Amino acid sequence: MTDTIFVYVTFPDAASAQQTAQTVVSERLAACANILPGIQSFYWWEGKVDSATEVVFIAKTRRECFERLEARIQSLHPYKCPCIIALPIELGYAPYLNWIEQETR
């Protein structure tokens, strides 16, 4: 296992995802952020099944940066209860994983 993680977040629109990506990469909380448009989400919210078109945001960072990254995303996110989930990167191309390590603080 490596020290690197994917942080998966959903946003209501590309603009808020882009602003967050620019901020967290600029602040070196993530080495990279990807934005995937146009997903359809179905979820329980306030006692009923709801749905929305959302944008997926994936940040690559180190495990030790997660708490600061999570707090920063929460401060910028328009949702009351945003999906912010960290997934371990088990294996990967060593030079890329080293790059993530070098680009985050």
C-alpha positions as CSV (number, residue, x, y, z in Angstrom):
1,M,0.0,0.0,0.0
2,T,1.1,3.5,-0.7
3,D,0.6,6.8,1.3
4,T,-1.3,8.2,-1.7
5,I,-5.1,8.5,-1.9
6,F,-7.9,9.5,-4.2
7,V,-10.4,11.9,-2.7
8,Y,-13.8,11.5,-4.4
9,V,-16.2,14.5,-4.1
10,T,-19.5,15.3,-5.9
11,F,-20.5,18.9,-6.8
12,P,-23.7,20.4,-8.1
13,D,-21.9,22.1,-11.1
14,A,-18.6,22.5,-12.9
15,A,-18.0,26.0,-11.7
16,S,-17.9,25.1,-8.0
17,A,-15.8,22.0,-8.7
18,Q,-13.3,24.1,-10.8
19,Q,-13.0,26.7,-8.1
20,T,-12.3,24.0,-5.5
21,A,-9.8,22.3,-7.8
22,Q,-7.9,25.5,-8.5
23,T,-7.8,26.3,-4.7
24,V,-6.7,22.9,-3.4
25,V,-4.0,22.4,-6.1
26,S,-2.8,26.0,-5.6
27,E,-2.6,25.4,-1.8
28,R,-0.7,22.1,-2.4
29,L,-3.4,20.1,-0.6
30,A,-3.6,18.0,-3.8
31,A,-1.1,17.4,-6.6
32,C,-3.9,17.1,-9.1
33,A,-7.7,17.3,-9.4
34,N,-9.9,15.9,-12.2
35,I,-13.4,17.0,-13.0
36,L,-15.8,14.6,-14.7
37,P,-19.1,16.2,-15.8
38,G,-22.6,14.9,-16.1
39,I,-23.1,12.1,-13.7
40,Q,-26.6,11.2,-12.5
41,S,-26.8,10.6,-8.8
42,F,-29.7,9.0,-6.8
43,Y,-29.6,9.2,-3.0
44,W,-31.7,9.4,0.1
45,W,-32.1,12.9,1.4
46,E,-34.5,14.3,4.0
47,G,-36.6,11.1,4.0
48,K,-37.0,10.5,0.3
49,V,-35.1,9.3,-2.7
50,D,-33.9,12.3,-4.7
51,S,-31.7,12.6,-7.8
52,A,-29.5,15.3,-9.4
53,T,-27.0,15.8,-12.2
54,E,-23.7,16.3,-10.6
55,V,-20.0,16.7,-11.3
56,V,-17.3,14.3,-9.9
57,F,-14.1,15.8,-8.5
58,I,-11.2,13.5,-7.9
59,A,-8.1,14.8,-6.1
60,K,-4.8,12.9,-5.7
61,T,-3.0,13.6,-2.5
62,R,-1.3,12.0,0.5
63,R,-3.1,10.4,3.4
64,E,-1.5,13.0,5.8
65,C,-3.1,15.8,3.8
66,F,-6.6,14.5,4.0
67,E,-7.9,16.3,7.1
68,R,-6.7,19.7,5.7
69,L,-8.0,18.9,2.3
70,E,-11.4,17.8,3.7
71,A,-11.7,21.0,5.7
72,R,-10.8,23.2,2.7
73,I,-13.3,21.4,0.5
74,Q,-16.0,21.8,3.1
75,S,-15.3,25.5,3.3
76,L,-15.8,25.9,-0.4
77,H,-18.6,23.4,-1.0
78,P,-22.2,24.6,-1.6
79,Y,-23.8,21.4,-0.1
80,K,-24.7,21.1,3.5
81,C,-23.4,17.5,3.7
82,P,-21.0,17.0,0.8
83,C,-19.7,13.6,-0.3
84,I,-16.0,13.6,0.5
85,I,-14.5,10.1,0.5
86,A,-10.9,9.0,0.5
87,L,-9.9,5.8,-1.3
88,P,-6.4,4.3,-0.9
89,I,-4.2,3.9,-3.9
90,E,-2.9,0.3,-3.5
91,L,-0.5,0.3,-6.4
92,G,0.6,2.7,-9.1
93,Y,3.3,3.9,-11.4
94,A,6.1,4.7,-9.0
95,P,7.2,8.0,-10.7
96,Y,3.6,9.3,-10.7
97,L,3.1,8.3,-7.0
98,N,6.5,10.1,-6.2
99,W,5.2,13.2,-8.1
100,I,2.1,13.3,-5.9
101,E,4.3,13.0,-2.8
102,Q,6.6,15.9,-4.0
103,E,3.7,18.2,-5.0
104,T,1.7,18.1,-1.8
105,R,2.5,19.6,1.6
